[in-house]
Amino acid sequence: MFVLPVVWLLTAAGIYIAALRCGMKALKWALAALFTGPLLLPLFNSHKRLLLSRVRGRNAVLFRP
């Protein structure tokens, strides 16, 4: 019973920090994470990749092993 709210808050804090590091609107993503919890992670990751490809250009390589 106590675990679910803690997971929700930790997810919101983690997404807030990740959004700050990526130069995104951190407060907007943290509020969205408070309402949706861990379900927001795939949307956040795809938005981060789209933002990165928009900044670097479509033909840039995003990953080099």
N, C-alpha and C positions, 0 to 999 in steps of 0.2 A: 504494500500500500504506500509506503514511504519512498520506495525506489523509483517509481514512475515520475513524480515531480522532480526528483533530484536529477534523473537522466534528462528531463526536459530542460532544466536550468543549465546543466553542464553542456548540453548541445547548443543552447543559445549563446553561452559564453564562448564556446569554441568557434562557432560561426562568426561571432563578433570579432574575435581576434584574427581569424583567417581573412575576413573581409577587410579589416584594417591593414593587414599585411599586403593584400592584393590591390589596395587603392580603390575599393568599392565603397558604396554607402553602407557603413557598418551598422548604424542604428536601424535602418530599414531591414537588413537581413537578420539582425538579432530579434526584432519584433516578430518577423515572420517565423523565426525558429521557436519563439515562445508559444506561438499558436499551433504550429505543426509538429514541432519536435524533430526527431531524427528523420522523419519523412522528407524533410527539406534538403537533405544532403545531396541527392542526385541532381536536383534542380540547381543548387548552389554550385556544384562542380561543373555542370554544363554551362552555366552562365559565366563562370570564371574562365573556362576555355574559350567561349565566344568572345569575351572581352580581350583576352590575350591574343587571339587571332586577328581581331579588329585592330589592335594596336600595332602588332608586328607585320601585318599584311597576310594575304591569303596564301602566298607561295612560300612563306617562311617555314622552316622546320621547327616544330615545337619540342621534339624529343630526340635527343641523340644519346645512344647508349654508350 
